[in-house]
Amino acid sequence: MRQLAFQRAREWRPPVWRDPERGQQLHVDILVDDIEVAEQAVLALGARRAPGETDAEGFRVYLDPAGHPFCFTFHGLGT
């Protein structure tokens, strides 16, 4: 079984991508088998591609609806 837990921050400020004053509080990289299928799934759930980012080194950067960044990796992380 895999579990992931989060804790609320009392004075939380939403992150702003690439702004060091409002940076990320957490970052998750997720290995996917098919980047195009995975992308369509997260876009349908409300995520968006991070502006100005490319598929550098097998990572694609997204922002969740609140602006938290996360990446899909699709080149066999660790292989």
C-alpha positions as a Markdown table, in Angstrom:
| # | Residue | x | y | z |
|---|---|---|---|---|
| 1 | Met | 0.0 | 0.0 | 0.0 |
| 2 | Arg | 1.2 | 3.5 | -0.8 |
| 3 | Gln | -0.1 | 6.5 | 1.1 |
| 4 | Leu | 0.6 | 10.2 | 0.9 |
| 5 | Ala | -0.5 | 12.7 | 3.5 |
| 6 | Phe | -0.6 | 16.5 | 3.6 |
| 7 | Gln | -0.9 | 19.1 | 6.4 |
| 8 | Arg | -2.6 | 22.5 | 6.1 |
| 9 | Ala | -0.5 | 25.6 | 6.6 |
| 10 | Arg | -2.0 | 28.3 | 8.8 |
| 11 | Glu | -0.7 | 31.3 | 6.8 |
| 12 | Trp | -0.6 | 29.7 | 3.4 |
| 13 | Arg | 0.0 | 31.9 | 0.3 |
| 14 | Pro | -0.6 | 30.3 | -3.1 |
| 15 | Pro | 2.6 | 29.8 | -5.1 |
| 16 | Val | 3.4 | 31.8 | -8.2 |
| 17 | Trp | 5.4 | 29.9 | -10.8 |
| 18 | Arg | 9.0 | 31.1 | -11.0 |
| 19 | Asp | 8.5 | 33.8 | -8.3 |
| 20 | Pro | 11.0 | 33.2 | -5.5 |
| 21 | Glu | 8.9 | 35.3 | -3.1 |
| 22 | Arg | 5.9 | 33.0 | -3.7 |
| 23 | Gly | 7.6 | 29.7 | -4.5 |
| 24 | Gln | 6.6 | 26.1 | -4.2 |
| 25 | Gln | 5.9 | 24.5 | -0.9 |
| 26 | Leu | 6.1 | 21.0 | -2.2 |
| 27 | His | 7.1 | 19.4 | -5.5 |
| 28 | Val | 6.1 | 16.0 | -6.8 |
| 29 | Asp | 7.6 | 14.1 | -9.8 |
| 30 | Ile | 5.5 | 11.3 | -11.2 |
| 31 | Leu | 6.8 | 8.7 | -13.6 |
| 32 | Val | 4.3 | 8.0 | -16.3 |
| 33 | Asp | 4.3 | 5.3 | -19.1 |
| 34 | Asp | 2.6 | 7.5 | -21.7 |
| 35 | Ile | 3.1 | 11.3 | -21.3 |
| 36 | Glu | 0.3 | 12.2 | -23.8 |
| 37 | Val | -2.3 | 10.1 | -22.0 |
| 38 | Ala | -1.2 | 11.3 | -18.6 |
| 39 | Glu | -1.2 | 14.9 | -19.8 |
| 40 | Gln | -4.8 | 14.6 | -21.1 |
| 41 | Ala | -5.9 | 13.2 | -17.7 |
| 42 | Val | -4.5 | 16.0 | -15.6 |
| 43 | Leu | -5.6 | 18.7 | -18.0 |
| 44 | Ala | -9.2 | 17.3 | -17.7 |
| 45 | Leu | -8.8 | 17.5 | -13.9 |
| 46 | Gly | -8.0 | 21.2 | -14.1 |
| 47 | Ala | -4.1 | 21.3 | -14.2 |
| 48 | Arg | -2.3 | 23.4 | -16.9 |
| 49 | Arg | 1.1 | 23.3 | -18.5 |
| 50 | Ala | 3.5 | 25.7 | -16.8 |
| 51 | Pro | 4.1 | 28.7 | -19.0 |
| 52 | Gly | 7.4 | 28.7 | -20.9 |
| 53 | Glu | 8.4 | 25.2 | -19.9 |
| 54 | Thr | 9.5 | 22.5 | -22.4 |
| 55 | Asp | 10.1 | 18.8 | -22.2 |
| 56 | Ala | 13.6 | 19.3 | -20.9 |
| 57 | Glu | 15.4 | 16.1 | -19.9 |
| 58 | Gly | 12.2 | 14.0 | -20.0 |
| 59 | Phe | 10.2 | 16.2 | -17.6 |
| 60 | Arg | 7.0 | 18.1 | -18.3 |
| 61 | Val | 6.0 | 20.7 | -15.7 |
| 62 | Tyr | 2.3 | 21.3 | -14.8 |
| 63 | Leu | 0.5 | 23.5 | -12.3 |
| 64 | Asp | -2.5 | 22.3 | -10.3 |
| 65 | Pro | -5.6 | 24.5 | -10.1 |
| 66 | Ala | -4.1 | 26.4 | -7.1 |
| 67 | Gly | -0.8 | 26.9 | -8.9 |
| 68 | His | 1.4 | 24.2 | -7.2 |
| 69 | Pro | 3.9 | 22.8 | -9.6 |
| 70 | Phe | 4.4 | 19.1 | -10.3 |
| 71 | Cys | 6.2 | 17.2 | -13.0 |
| 72 | Phe | 5.6 | 14.1 | -15.1 |
| 73 | Thr | 8.8 | 12.3 | -16.1 |
| 74 | Phe | 8.6 | 9.9 | -19.0 |
| 75 | His | 12.1 | 8.7 | -19.7 |
| 76 | Gly | 12.6 | 6.0 | -17.1 |
| 77 | Leu | 13.6 | 7.9 | -14.0 |
| 78 | Gly | 16.6 | 6.1 | -12.4 |
| 79 | Thr | 17.2 | 3.8 | -15.4 |
